[in-house]
Amino acid sequence: MNRLQTLKTRWQSLSTLHKGLIQLLGWGLLIAAYLIWQYQRTPGAALYVHNHTDRPIFSYFVNDNWGGNAAAHGGGGMTCCWRIEGETLKVEWILDVTPEQIEQGLEEETLSLELPNPPRQRGDRYLHVHFFPGDQIRLAWSANLDTPYENLKEAPAQSAFEDKEAKTQ
């Protein structure tokens, strides 16, 4: 007799109560494994942009996840839902130009910067990406749409130019 037939014979010899308990245990293990997996997963994230520069941001990406665009002087917006994780985050953005800036000789620029991923709590669903003059970026996680930077001058910033200089030295 092969093993499959042996198992089938044993299963058939069990009482209805035992069969039901084994099936209940099996389903319980599957559900418990799924819940543990869900709990350990990093939840999806929304990218929320804050543009504090005098140039529009045509488009930006965080770890290759598109964050949208933002008008100059406080423009912002949100895209959802991305998996943002890792010790460092790569932010790439395209600085656009207004018609007046074109007349001044400014051109569209593509910039890139790697920043440390700010601390994230389990309930944090929004990554706030702040763009400042001098190609500075500040990142922060929050559980809601309010940016955690009440005083933006105290927030850590890093410049794309400083990062390029550090990599070339």
Chimera marker file (.cmm) of the C-alpha trace (Angstrom):
<marker_set name="trace">
<marker id="1" x="0.000" y="0.000" z="0.000" r="1" g="1" b="0" radius="0.5"/>
<marker id="2" x="1.435" y="3.411" z="-0.868" r="1" g="1" b="0" radius="0.5"/>
<marker id="3" x="1.609" y="6.330" z="1.546" r="1" g="1" b="0" radius="0.5"/>
<marker id="4" x="-1.290" y="8.253" z="0.030" r="1" g="1" b="0" radius="0.5"/>
<marker id="5" x="-3.632" y="5.298" z="0.433" r="1" g="1" b="0" radius="0.5"/>
<marker id="6" x="-2.389" y="4.836" z="4.012" r="1" g="1" b="0" radius="0.5"/>
<marker id="7" x="-3.199" y="8.449" z="4.837" r="1" g="1" b="0" radius="0.5"/>
<marker id="8" x="-6.608" y="8.153" z="3.185" r="1" g="1" b="0" radius="0.5"/>
<marker id="9" x="-7.394" y="5.028" z="5.210" r="1" g="1" b="0" radius="0.5"/>
<marker id="10" x="-6.309" y="6.697" z="8.451" r="1" g="1" b="0" radius="0.5"/>
<marker id="11" x="-8.389" y="9.817" z="7.650" r="1" g="1" b="0" radius="0.5"/>
<marker id="12" x="-11.471" y="7.696" z="6.976" r="1" g="1" b="0" radius="0.5"/>
<marker id="13" x="-10.998" y="5.836" z="10.243" r="1" g="1" b="0" radius="0.5"/>
<marker id="14" x="-11.109" y="9.064" z="12.279" r="1" g="1" b="0" radius="0.5"/>
<marker id="15" x="-14.345" y="10.124" z="13.926" r="1" g="1" b="0" radius="0.5"/>
<marker id="16" x="-16.258" y="13.141" z="12.622" r="1" g="1" b="0" radius="0.5"/>
<marker id="17" x="-15.220" y="15.099" z="15.723" r="1" g="1" b="0" radius="0.5"/>
<marker id="18" x="-11.512" y="14.418" z="15.145" r="1" g="1" b="0" radius="0.5"/>
<marker id="19" x="-11.781" y="15.309" z="11.449" r="1" g="1" b="0" radius="0.5"/>
<marker id="20" x="-13.511" y="18.571" z="12.334" r="1" g="1" b="0" radius="0.5"/>
<marker id="21" x="-10.875" y="19.477" z="14.944" r="1" g="1" b="0" radius="0.5"/>
<marker id="22" x="-8.023" y="18.784" z="12.510" r="1" g="1" b="0" radius="0.5"/>
<marker id="23" x="-9.695" y="20.907" z="9.827" r="1" g="1" b="0" radius="0.5"/>
<marker id="24" x="-10.313" y="23.704" z="12.331" r="1" g="1" b="0" radius="0.5"/>
<marker id="25" x="-6.669" y="23.560" z="13.442" r="1" g="1" b="0" radius="0.5"/>
<marker id="26" x="-5.497" y="23.712" z="9.814" r="1" g="1" b="0" radius="0.5"/>
<marker id="27" x="-7.648" y="26.766" z="9.019" r="1" g="1" b="0" radius="0.5"/>
<marker id="28" x="-6.592" y="28.393" z="12.291" r="1" g="1" b="0" radius="0.5"/>
<marker id="29" x="-2.903" y="27.965" z="11.422" r="1" g="1" b="0" radius="0.5"/>
<marker id="30" x="-3.440" y="29.474" z="7.957" r="1" g="1" b="0" radius="0.5"/>
<marker id="31" x="-5.307" y="32.463" z="9.374" r="1" g="1" b="0" radius="0.5"/>
<marker id="32" x="-2.688" y="32.976" z="12.131" r="1" g="1" b="0" radius="0.5"/>
<marker id="33" x="0.147" y="32.838" z="9.567" r="1" g="1" b="0" radius="0.5"/>
<marker id="34" x="-1.649" y="35.402" z="7.380" r="1" g="1" b="0" radius="0.5"/>
<marker id="35" x="-2.242" y="37.768" z="10.306" r="1" g="1" b="0" radius="0.5"/>
<marker id="36" x="1.382" y="37.508" z="11.443" r="1" g="1" b="0" radius="0.5"/>
<marker id="37" x="2.541" y="38.202" z="7.882" r="1" g="1" b="0" radius="0.5"/>
<marker id="38" x="0.225" y="41.230" z="7.600" r="1" g="1" b="0" radius="0.5"/>
<marker id="39" x="1.342" y="42.619" z="10.951" r="1" g="1" b="0" radius="0.5"/>
<marker id="40" x="5.018" y="42.416" z="10.023" r="1" g="1" b="0" radius="0.5"/>
<marker id="41" x="4.577" y="44.020" z="6.600" r="1" g="1" b="0" radius="0.5"/>
<marker id="42" x="5.378" y="47.675" z="6.225" r="1" g="1" b="0" radius="0.5"/>
<marker id="43" x="2.094" y="49.370" z="5.299" r="1" g="1" b="0" radius="0.5"/>
<marker id="44" x="1.752" y="51.281" z="2.048" r="1" g="1" b="0" radius="0.5"/>
<marker id="45" x="2.666" y="54.927" z="2.031" r="1" g="1" b="0" radius="0.5"/>
<marker id="46" x="1.436" y="58.122" z="0.437" r="1" g="1" b="0" radius="0.5"/>
<marker id="47" x="3.915" y="60.725" z="-0.789" r="1" g="1" b="0" radius="0.5"/>
<marker id="48" x="2.951" y="64.266" z="0.177" r="1" g="1" b="0" radius="0.5"/>
<marker id="49" x="4.952" y="67.090" z="-1.410" r="1" g="1" b="0" radius="0.5"/>
<marker id="50" x="5.539" y="70.590" z="-0.028" r="1" g="1" b="0" radius="0.5"/>
<marker id="51" x="7.279" y="73.005" z="-2.410" r="1" g="1" b="0" radius="0.5"/>
<marker id="52" x="8.855" y="76.008" z="-0.679" r="1" g="1" b="0" radius="0.5"/>
<marker id="53" x="10.843" y="77.180" z="-3.701" r="1" g="1" b="0" radius="0.5"/>
<marker id="54" x="10.211" y="79.785" z="-6.381" r="1" g="1" b="0" radius="0.5"/>
<marker id="55" x="10.354" y="77.105" z="-9.097" r="1" g="1" b="0" radius="0.5"/>
<marker id="56" x="7.655" y="74.565" z="-9.907" r="1" g="1" b="0" radius="0.5"/>
<marker id="57" x="8.524" y="70.896" z="-9.519" r="1" g="1" b="0" radius="0.5"/>
<marker id="58" x="7.590" y="69.159" z="-12.746" r="1" g="1" b="0" radius="0.5"/>
<marker id="59" x="7.851" y="65.688" z="-11.221" r="1" g="1" b="0" radius="0.5"/>
<marker id="60" x="9.590" y="63.859" z="-8.386" r="1" g="1" b="0" radius="0.5"/>
<marker id="61" x="10.249" y="60.272" z="-7.343" r="1" g="1" b="0" radius="0.5"/>
<marker id="62" x="11.168" y="58.582" z="-4.061" r="1" g="1" b="0" radius="0.5"/>
<marker id="63" x="12.842" y="55.216" z="-4.627" r="1" g="1" b="0" radius="0.5"/>
<marker id="64" x="11.368" y="55.234" z="-8.158" r="1" g="1" b="0" radius="0.5"/>
<marker id="65" x="7.823" y="55.827" z="-6.828" r="1" g="1" b="0" radius="0.5"/>
<marker id="66" x="6.199" y="58.797" z="-8.559" r="1" g="1" b="0" radius="0.5"/>
<marker id="67" x="5.220" y="61.628" z="-6.226" r="1" g="1" b="0" radius="0.5"/>
<marker id="68" x="3.563" y="63.981" z="-8.691" r="1" g="1" b="0" radius="0.5"/>
<marker id="69" x="4.308" y="67.660" z="-9.192" r="1" g="1" b="0" radius="0.5"/>
<marker id="70" x="4.001" y="70.889" z="-7.233" r="1" g="1" b="0" radius="0.5"/>
<marker id="71" x="3.568" y="74.536" z="-8.081" r="1" g="1" b="0" radius="0.5"/>
<marker id="72" x="6.051" y="77.074" z="-6.756" r="1" g="1" b="0" radius="0.5"/>
<marker id="73" x="5.663" y="78.792" z="-3.362" r="1" g="1" b="0" radius="0.5"/>
<marker id="74" x="3.814" y="76.279" z="-1.241" r="1" g="1" b="0" radius="0.5"/>
<marker id="75" x="2.365" y="74.057" z="-3.907" r="1" g="1" b="0" radius="0.5"/>
<marker id="76" x="1.759" y="70.492" z="-2.891" r="1" g="1" b="0" radius="0.5"/>
<marker id="77" x="-0.096" y="67.318" z="-3.547" r="1" g="1" b="0" radius="0.5"/>
<marker id="78" x="-0.251" y="63.641" z="-2.740" r="1" g="1" b="0" radius="0.5"/>
<marker id="79" x="0.085" y="60.299" z="-4.519" r="1" g="1" b="0" radius="0.5"/>
<marker id="80" x="-0.704" y="56.915" z="-3.086" r="1" g="1" b="0" radius="0.5"/>
<marker id="81" x="0.024" y="54.031" z="-2.408" r="1" g="1" b="0" radius="0.5"/>
<marker id="82" x="3.671" y="53.096" z="-2.515" r="1" g="1" b="0" radius="0.5"/>
<marker id="83" x="6.010" y="50.792" z="-0.672" r="1" g="1" b="0" radius="0.5"/>
<marker id="84" x="8.659" y="53.127" z="0.721" r="1" g="1" b="0" radius="0.5"/>
<marker id="85" x="11.333" y="51.328" z="2.693" r="1" g="1" b="0" radius="0.5"/>
<marker id="86" x="15.066" y="51.022" z="3.164" r="1" g="1" b="0" radius="0.5"/>
<marker id="87" x="17.687" y="52.786" z="5.234" r="1" g="1" b="0" radius="0.5"/>
<marker id="88" x="18.200" y="55.422" z="2.551" r="1" g="1" b="0" radius="0.5"/>
<marker id="89" x="15.721" y="56.972" z="0.160" r="1" g="1" b="0" radius="0.5"/>
<marker id="90" x="16.664" y="58.233" z="-3.281" r="1" g="1" b="0" radius="0.5"/>
<marker id="91" x="14.796" y="61.409" z="-4.188" r="1" g="1" b="0" radius="0.5"/>
<marker id="92" x="14.910" y="62.501" z="-7.824" r="1" g="1" b="0" radius="0.5"/>
<marker id="93" x="13.159" y="65.634" z="-9.009" r="1" g="1" b="0" radius="0.5"/>
<marker id="94" x="12.811" y="67.852" z="-12.044" r="1" g="1" b="0" radius="0.5"/>
<marker id="95" x="12.834" y="71.582" z="-11.368" r="1" g="1" b="0" radius="0.5"/>
<marker id="96" x="10.628" y="73.216" z="-13.950" r="1" g="1" b="0" radius="0.5"/>
<marker id="97" x="10.573" y="76.867" z="-15.025" r="1" g="1" b="0" radius="0.5"/>
<marker id="98" x="7.888" y="79.491" z="-15.335" r="1" g="1" b="0" radius="0.5"/>
<marker id="99" x="7.677" y="81.665" z="-18.477" r="1" g="1" b="0" radius="0.5"/>
<marker id="100" x="9.321" y="84.511" z="-16.544" r="1" g="1" b="0" radius="0.5"/>
<marker id="101" x="12.172" y="82.220" z="-15.479" r="1" g="1" b="0" radius="0.5"/>
<marker id="102" x="12.700" y="81.126" z="-19.087" r="1" g="1" b="0" radius="0.5"/>
<marker id="103" x="13.129" y="84.807" z="-20.021" r="1" g="1" b="0" radius="0.5"/>
<marker id="104" x="15.717" y="85.058" z="-17.234" r="1" g="1" b="0" radius="0.5"/>
<marker id="105" x="17.669" y="82.194" z="-18.800" r="1" g="1" b="0" radius="0.5"/>
<marker id="106" x="16.770" y="79.439" z="-16.343" r="1" g="1" b="0" radius="0.5"/>
<marker id="107" x="16.383" y="75.922" z="-17.705" r="1" g="1" b="0" radius="0.5"/>
<marker id="108" x="14.750" y="72.760" z="-16.465" r="1" g="1" b="0" radius="0.5"/>
<marker id="109" x="17.061" y="70.781" z="-14.135" r="1" g="1" b="0" radius="0.5"/>
<marker id="110" x="17.041" y="67.146" z="-13.042" r="1" g="1" b="0" radius="0.5"/>
<marker id="111" x="18.479" y="66.578" z="-9.567" r="1" g="1" b="0" radius="0.5"/>
<marker id="112" x="18.985" y="63.565" z="-7.350" r="1" g="1" b="0" radius="0.5"/>
<marker id="113" x="19.772" y="63.096" z="-3.674" r="1" g="1" b="0" radius="0.5"/>
<marker id="114" x="20.035" y="60.145" z="-1.306" r="1" g="1" b="0" radius="0.5"/>
<marker id="115" x="18.793" y="60.792" z="2.218" r="1" g="1" b="0" radius="0.5"/>
<marker id="116" x="18.434" y="58.666" z="5.321" r="1" g="1" b="0" radius="0.5"/>
<marker id="117" x="14.929" y="57.313" z="5.772" r="1" g="1" b="0" radius="0.5"/>
<marker id="118" x="13.470" y="59.190" z="8.760" r="1" g="1" b="0" radius="0.5"/>
<marker id="119" x="12.202" y="57.149" z="11.708" r="1" g="1" b="0" radius="0.5"/>
<marker id="120" x="8.795" y="55.613" z="11.001" r="1" g="1" b="0" radius="0.5"/>
<marker id="121" x="6.153" y="54.432" z="13.458" r="1" g="1" b="0" radius="0.5"/>
<marker id="122" x="3.738" y="51.630" z="12.569" r="1" g="1" b="0" radius="0.5"/>
<marker id="123" x="0.832" y="54.085" z="12.081" r="1" g="1" b="0" radius="0.5"/>
<marker id="124" x="2.788" y="56.473" z="9.839" r="1" g="1" b="0" radius="0.5"/>
<marker id="125" x="1.263" y="56.445" z="6.353" r="1" g="1" b="0" radius="0.5"/>
<marker id="126" x="2.456" y="59.756" z="4.873" r="1" g="1" b="0" radius="0.5"/>
<marker id="127" x="5.989" y="60.615" z="3.816" r="1" g="1" b="0" radius="0.5"/>
<marker id="128" x="6.220" y="64.404" z="3.649" r="1" g="1" b="0" radius="0.5"/>
<marker id="129" x="8.781" y="65.576" z="1.102" r="1" g="1" b="0" radius="0.5"/>
<marker id="130" x="9.735" y="69.243" z="1.588" r="1" g="1" b="0" radius="0.5"/>
<marker id="131" x="11.645" y="71.021" z="-1.183" r="1" g="1" b="0" radius="0.5"/>
<marker id="132" x="13.521" y="74.189" z="-0.152" r="1" g="1" b="0" radius="0.5"/>
<marker id="133" x="15.651" y="76.765" z="-1.982" r="1" g="1" b="0" radius="0.5"/>
<marker id="134" x="19.239" y="75.729" z="-2.559" r="1" g="1" b="0" radius="0.5"/>
<marker id="135" x="18.075" y="72.249" z="-3.606" r="1" g="1" b="0" radius="0.5"/>
<marker id="136" x="17.498" y="71.186" z="-0.032" r="1" g="1" b="0" radius="0.5"/>
<marker id="137" x="15.082" y="68.421" z="0.902" r="1" g="1" b="0" radius="0.5"/>
<marker id="138" x="13.585" y="67.450" z="4.236" r="1" g="1" b="0" radius="0.5"/>
<marker id="139" x="11.712" y="64.185" z="4.770" r="1" g="1" b="0" radius="0.5"/>
<marker id="140" x="9.375" y="63.226" z="7.612" r="1" g="1" b="0" radius="0.5"/>
<marker id="141" x="6.830" y="60.493" z="8.322" r="1" g="1" b="0" radius="0.5"/>
<marker id="142" x="3.465" y="61.179" z="9.918" r="1" g="1" b="0" radius="0.5"/>
<marker id="143" x="0.219" y="59.381" z="10.630" r="1" g="1" b="0" radius="0.5"/>
<marker id="144" x="-1.878" y="62.133" z="9.013" r="1" g="1" b="0" radius="0.5"/>
<marker id="145" x="-1.634" y="64.914" z="6.437" r="1" g="1" b="0" radius="0.5"/>
<marker id="146" x="-0.131" y="67.364" z="8.936" r="1" g="1" b="0" radius="0.5"/>
<marker id="147" x="3.589" y="67.725" z="8.472" r="1" g="1" b="0" radius="0.5"/>
<marker id="148" x="5.556" y="67.011" z="11.640" r="1" g="1" b="0" radius="0.5"/>
<marker id="149" x="7.742" y="70.060" z="10.950" r="1" g="1" b="0" radius="0.5"/>
<marker id="150" x="6.161" y="72.812" z="13.015" r="1" g="1" b="0" radius="0.5"/>
<marker id="151" x="9.327" y="74.871" z="12.811" r="1" g="1" b="0" radius="0.5"/>
<marker id="152" x="10.878" y="74.117" z="9.438" r="1" g="1" b="0" radius="0.5"/>
<marker id="153" x="14.151" y="75.839" z="10.357" r="1" g="1" b="0" radius="0.5"/>
<marker id="154" x="14.827" y="73.163" z="12.984" r="1" g="1" b="0" radius="0.5"/>
<marker id="155" x="14.296" y="70.284" z="10.556" r="1" g="1" b="0" radius="0.5"/>
<marker id="156" x="17.425" y="68.568" z="9.232" r="1" g="1" b="0" radius="0.5"/>
<marker id="157" x="18.143" y="69.346" z="5.586" r="1" g="1" b="0" radius="0.5"/>
<marker id="158" x="20.573" y="68.144" z="2.987" r="1" g="1" b="0" radius="0.5"/>
<marker id="159" x="21.514" y="69.845" z="-0.223" r="1" g="1" b="0" radius="0.5"/>
<marker id="160" x="21.855" y="68.123" z="-3.585" r="1" g="1" b="0" radius="0.5"/>
<marker id="161" x="25.009" y="70.159" z="-4.223" r="1" g="1" b="0" radius="0.5"/>
<marker id="162" x="26.555" y="69.120" z="-0.887" r="1" g="1" b="0" radius="0.5"/>
<marker id="163" x="25.759" y="65.479" z="-1.692" r="1" g="1" b="0" radius="0.5"/>
<marker id="164" x="27.364" y="65.712" z="-5.158" r="1" g="1" b="0" radius="0.5"/>
<marker id="165" x="30.483" y="67.321" z="-3.658" r="1" g="1" b="0" radius="0.5"/>
<marker id="166" x="30.757" y="64.601" z="-1.009" r="1" g="1" b="0" radius="0.5"/>
<marker id="167" x="30.522" y="61.830" z="-3.621" r="1" g="1" b="0" radius="0.5"/>
<marker id="168" x="33.204" y="63.374" z="-5.852" r="1" g="1" b="0" radius="0.5"/>
<marker id="169" x="35.756" y="63.824" z="-3.047" r="1" g="1" b="0" radius="0.5"/>
<link id1="1" id2="2" r="1" g="1" b="0" radius="0.2"/>
<link id1="2" id2="3" r="1" g="1" b="0" radius="0.2"/>
<link id1="3" id2="4" r="1" g="1" b="0" radius="0.2"/>
<link id1="4" id2="5" r="1" g="1" b="0" radius="0.2"/>
<link id1="5" id2="6" r="1" g="1" b="0" radius="0.2"/>
<link id1="6" id2="7" r="1" g="1" b="0" radius="0.2"/>
<link id1="7" id2="8" r="1" g="1" b="0" radius="0.2"/>
<link id1="8" id2="9" r="1" g="1" b="0" radius="0.2"/>
<link id1="9" id2="10" r="1" g="1" b="0" radius="0.2"/>
<link id1="10" id2="11" r="1" g="1" b="0" radius="0.2"/>
<link id1="11" id2="12" r="1" g="1" b="0" radius="0.2"/>
<link id1="12" id2="13" r="1" g="1" b="0" radius="0.2"/>
<link id1="13" id2="14" r="1" g="1" b="0" radius="0.2"/>
<link id1="14" id2="15" r="1" g="1" b="0" radius="0.2"/>
<link id1="15" id2="16" r="1" g="1" b="0" radius="0.2"/>
<link id1="16" id2="17" r="1" g="1" b="0" radius="0.2"/>
<link id1="17" id2="18" r="1" g="1" b="0" radius="0.2"/>
<link id1="18" id2="19" r="1" g="1" b="0" radius="0.2"/>
<link id1="19" id2="20" r="1" g="1" b="0" radius="0.2"/>
<link id1="20" id2="21" r="1" g="1" b="0" radius="0.2"/>
<link id1="21" id2="22" r="1" g="1" b="0" radius="0.2"/>
<link id1="22" id2="23" r="1" g="1" b="0" radius="0.2"/>
<link id1="23" id2="24" r="1" g="1" b="0" radius="0.2"/>
<link id1="24" id2="25" r="1" g="1" b="0" radius="0.2"/>
<link id1="25" id2="26" r="1" g="1" b="0" radius="0.2"/>
<link id1="26" id2="27" r="1" g="1" b="0" radius="0.2"/>
<link id1="27" id2="28" r="1" g="1" b="0" radius="0.2"/>
<link id1="28" id2="29" r="1" g="1" b="0" radius="0.2"/>
<link id1="29" id2="30" r="1" g="1" b="0" radius="0.2"/>
<link id1="30" id2="31" r="1" g="1" b="0" radius="0.2"/>
<link id1="31" id2="32" r="1" g="1" b="0" radius="0.2"/>
<link id1="32" id2="33" r="1" g="1" b="0" radius="0.2"/>
<link id1="33" id2="34" r="1" g="1" b="0" radius="0.2"/>
<link id1="34" id2="35" r="1" g="1" b="0" radius="0.2"/>
<link id1="35" id2="36" r="1" g="1" b="0" radius="0.2"/>
<link id1="36" id2="37" r="1" g="1" b="0" radius="0.2"/>
<link id1="37" id2="38" r="1" g="1" b="0" radius="0.2"/>
<link id1="38" id2="39" r="1" g="1" b="0" radius="0.2"/>
<link id1="39" id2="40" r="1" g="1" b="0" radius="0.2"/>
<link id1="40" id2="41" r="1" g="1" b="0" radius="0.2"/>
<link id1="41" id2="42" r="1" g="1" b="0" radius="0.2"/>
<link id1="42" id2="43" r="1" g="1" b="0" radius="0.2"/>
<link id1="43" id2="44" r="1" g="1" b="0" radius="0.2"/>
<link id1="44" id2="45" r="1" g="1" b="0" radius="0.2"/>
<link id1="45" id2="46" r="1" g="1" b="0" radius="0.2"/>
<link id1="46" id2="47" r="1" g="1" b="0" radius="0.2"/>
<link id1="47" id2="48" r="1" g="1" b="0" radius="0.2"/>
<link id1="48" id2="49" r="1" g="1" b="0" radius="0.2"/>
<link id1="49" id2="50" r="1" g="1" b="0" radius="0.2"/>
<link id1="50" id2="51" r="1" g="1" b="0" radius="0.2"/>
<link id1="51" id2="52" r="1" g="1" b="0" radius="0.2"/>
<link id1="52" id2="53" r="1" g="1" b="0" radius="0.2"/>
<link id1="53" id2="54" r="1" g="1" b="0" radius="0.2"/>
<link id1="54" id2="55" r="1" g="1" b="0" radius="0.2"/>
<link id1="55" id2="56" r="1" g="1" b="0" radius="0.2"/>
<link id1="56" id2="57" r="1" g="1" b="0" radius="0.2"/>
<link id1="57" id2="58" r="1" g="1" b="0" radius="0.2"/>
<link id1="58" id2="59" r="1" g="1" b="0" radius="0.2"/>
<link id1="59" id2="60" r="1" g="1" b="0" radius="0.2"/>
<link id1="60" id2="61" r="1" g="1" b="0" radius="0.2"/>
<link id1="61" id2="62" r="1" g="1" b="0" radius="0.2"/>
<link id1="62" id2="63" r="1" g="1" b="0" radius="0.2"/>
<link id1="63" id2="64" r="1" g="1" b="0" radius="0.2"/>
<link id1="64" id2="65" r="1" g="1" b="0" radius="0.2"/>
<link id1="65" id2="66" r="1" g="1" b="0" radius="0.2"/>
<link id1="66" id2="67" r="1" g="1" b="0" radius="0.2"/>
<link id1="67" id2="68" r="1" g="1" b="0" radius="0.2"/>
<link id1="68" id2="69" r="1" g="1" b="0" radius="0.2"/>
<link id1="69" id2="70" r="1" g="1" b="0" radius="0.2"/>
<link id1="70" id2="71" r="1" g="1" b="0" radius="0.2"/>
<link id1="71" id2="72" r="1" g="1" b="0" radius="0.2"/>
<link id1="72" id2="73" r="1" g="1" b="0" radius="0.2"/>
<link id1="73" id2="74" r="1" g="1" b="0" radius="0.2"/>
<link id1="74" id2="75" r="1" g="1" b="0" radius="0.2"/>
<link id1="75" id2="76" r="1" g="1" b="0" radius="0.2"/>
<link id1="76" id2="77" r="1" g="1" b="0" radius="0.2"/>
<link id1="77" id2="78" r="1" g="1" b="0" radius="0.2"/>
<link id1="78" id2="79" r="1" g="1" b="0" radius="0.2"/>
<link id1="79" id2="80" r="1" g="1" b="0" radius="0.2"/>
<link id1="80" id2="81" r="1" g="1" b="0" radius="0.2"/>
<link id1="81" id2="82" r="1" g="1" b="0" radius="0.2"/>
<link id1="82" id2="83" r="1" g="1" b="0" radius="0.2"/>
<link id1="83" id2="84" r="1" g="1" b="0" radius="0.2"/>
<link id1="84" id2="85" r="1" g="1" b="0" radius="0.2"/>
<link id1="85" id2="86" r="1" g="1" b="0" radius="0.2"/>
<link id1="86" id2="87" r="1" g="1" b="0" radius="0.2"/>
<link id1="87" id2="88" r="1" g="1" b="0" radius="0.2"/>
<link id1="88" id2="89" r="1" g="1" b="0" radius="0.2"/>
<link id1="89" id2="90" r="1" g="1" b="0" radius="0.2"/>
<link id1="90" id2="91" r="1" g="1" b="0" radius="0.2"/>
<link id1="91" id2="92" r="1" g="1" b="0" radius="0.2"/>
<link id1="92" id2="93" r="1" g="1" b="0" radius="0.2"/>
<link id1="93" id2="94" r="1" g="1" b="0" radius="0.2"/>
<link id1="94" id2="95" r="1" g="1" b="0" radius="0.2"/>
<link id1="95" id2="96" r="1" g="1" b="0" radius="0.2"/>
<link id1="96" id2="97" r="1" g="1" b="0" radius="0.2"/>
<link id1="97" id2="98" r="1" g="1" b="0" radius="0.2"/>
<link id1="98" id2="99" r="1" g="1" b="0" radius="0.2"/>
<link id1="99" id2="100" r="1" g="1" b="0" radius="0.2"/>
<link id1="100" id2="101" r="1" g="1" b="0" radius="0.2"/>
<link id1="101" id2="102" r="1" g="1" b="0" radius="0.2"/>
<link id1="102" id2="103" r="1" g="1" b="0" radius="0.2"/>
<link id1="103" id2="104" r="1" g="1" b="0" radius="0.2"/>
<link id1="104" id2="105" r="1" g="1" b="0" radius="0.2"/>
<link id1="105" id2="106" r="1" g="1" b="0" radius="0.2"/>
<link id1="106" id2="107" r="1" g="1" b="0" radius="0.2"/>
<link id1="107" id2="108" r="1" g="1" b="0" radius="0.2"/>
<link id1="108" id2="109" r="1" g="1" b="0" radius="0.2"/>
<link id1="109" id2="110" r="1" g="1" b="0" radius="0.2"/>
<link id1="110" id2="111" r="1" g="1" b="0" radius="0.2"/>
<link id1="111" id2="112" r="1" g="1" b="0" radius="0.2"/>
<link id1="112" id2="113" r="1" g="1" b="0" radius="0.2"/>
<link id1="113" id2="114" r="1" g="1" b="0" radius="0.2"/>
<link id1="114" id2="115" r="1" g="1" b="0" radius="0.2"/>
<link id1="115" id2="116" r="1" g="1" b="0" radius="0.2"/>
<link id1="116" id2="117" r="1" g="1" b="0" radius="0.2"/>
<link id1="117" id2="118" r="1" g="1" b="0" radius="0.2"/>
<link id1="118" id2="119" r="1" g="1" b="0" radius="0.2"/>
<link id1="119" id2="120" r="1" g="1" b="0" radius="0.2"/>
<link id1="120" id2="121" r="1" g="1" b="0" radius="0.2"/>
<link id1="121" id2="122" r="1" g="1" b="0" radius="0.2"/>
<link id1="122" id2="123" r="1" g="1" b="0" radius="0.2"/>
<link id1="123" id2="124" r="1" g="1" b="0" radius="0.2"/>
<link id1="124" id2="125" r="1" g="1" b="0" radius="0.2"/>
<link id1="125" id2="126" r="1" g="1" b="0" radius="0.2"/>
<link id1="126" id2="127" r="1" g="1" b="0" radius="0.2"/>
<link id1="127" id2="128" r="1" g="1" b="0" radius="0.2"/>
<link id1="128" id2="129" r="1" g="1" b="0" radius="0.2"/>
<link id1="129" id2="130" r="1" g="1" b="0" radius="0.2"/>
<link id1="130" id2="131" r="1" g="1" b="0" radius="0.2"/>
<link id1="131" id2="132" r="1" g="1" b="0" radius="0.2"/>
<link id1="132" id2="133" r="1" g="1" b="0" radius="0.2"/>
<link id1="133" id2="134" r="1" g="1" b="0" radius="0.2"/>
<link id1="134" id2="135" r="1" g="1" b="0" radius="0.2"/>
<link id1="135" id2="136" r="1" g="1" b="0" radius="0.2"/>
<link id1="136" id2="137" r="1" g="1" b="0" radius="0.2"/>
<link id1="137" id2="138" r="1" g="1" b="0" radius="0.2"/>
<link id1="138" id2="139" r="1" g="1" b="0" radius="0.2"/>
<link id1="139" id2="140" r="1" g="1" b="0" radius="0.2"/>
<link id1="140" id2="141" r="1" g="1" b="0" radius="0.2"/>
<link id1="141" id2="142" r="1" g="1" b="0" radius="0.2"/>
<link id1="142" id2="143" r="1" g="1" b="0" radius="0.2"/>
<link id1="143" id2="144" r="1" g="1" b="0" radius="0.2"/>
<link id1="144" id2="145" r="1" g="1" b="0" radius="0.2"/>
<link id1="145" id2="146" r="1" g="1" b="0" radius="0.2"/>
<link id1="146" id2="147" r="1" g="1" b="0" radius="0.2"/>
<link id1="147" id2="148" r="1" g="1" b="0" radius="0.2"/>
<link id1="148" id2="149" r="1" g="1" b="0" radius="0.2"/>
<link id1="149" id2="150" r="1" g="1" b="0" radius="0.2"/>
<link id1="150" id2="151" r="1" g="1" b="0" radius="0.2"/>
<link id1="151" id2="152" r="1" g="1" b="0" radius="0.2"/>
<link id1="152" id2="153" r="1" g="1" b="0" radius="0.2"/>
<link id1="153" id2="154" r="1" g="1" b="0" radius="0.2"/>
<link id1="154" id2="155" r="1" g="1" b="0" radius="0.2"/>
<link id1="155" id2="156" r="1" g="1" b="0" radius="0.2"/>
<link id1="156" id2="157" r="1" g="1" b="0" radius="0.2"/>
<link id1="157" id2="158" r="1" g="1" b="0" radius="0.2"/>
<link id1="158" id2="159" r="1" g="1" b="0" radius="0.2"/>
<link id1="159" id2="160" r="1" g="1" b="0" radius="0.2"/>
<link id1="160" id2="161" r="1" g="1" b="0" radius="0.2"/>
<link id1="161" id2="162" r="1" g="1" b="0" radius="0.2"/>
<link id1="162" id2="163" r="1" g="1" b="0" radius="0.2"/>
<link id1="163" id2="164" r="1" g="1" b="0" radius="0.2"/>
<link id1="164" id2="165" r="1" g="1" b="0" radius="0.2"/>
<link id1="165" id2="166" r="1" g="1" b="0" radius="0.2"/>
<link id1="166" id2="167" r="1" g="1" b="0" radius="0.2"/>
<link id1="167" id2="168" r="1" g="1" b="0" radius="0.2"/>
<link id1="168" id2="169" r="1" g="1" b="0" radius="0.2"/>
</marker_set>
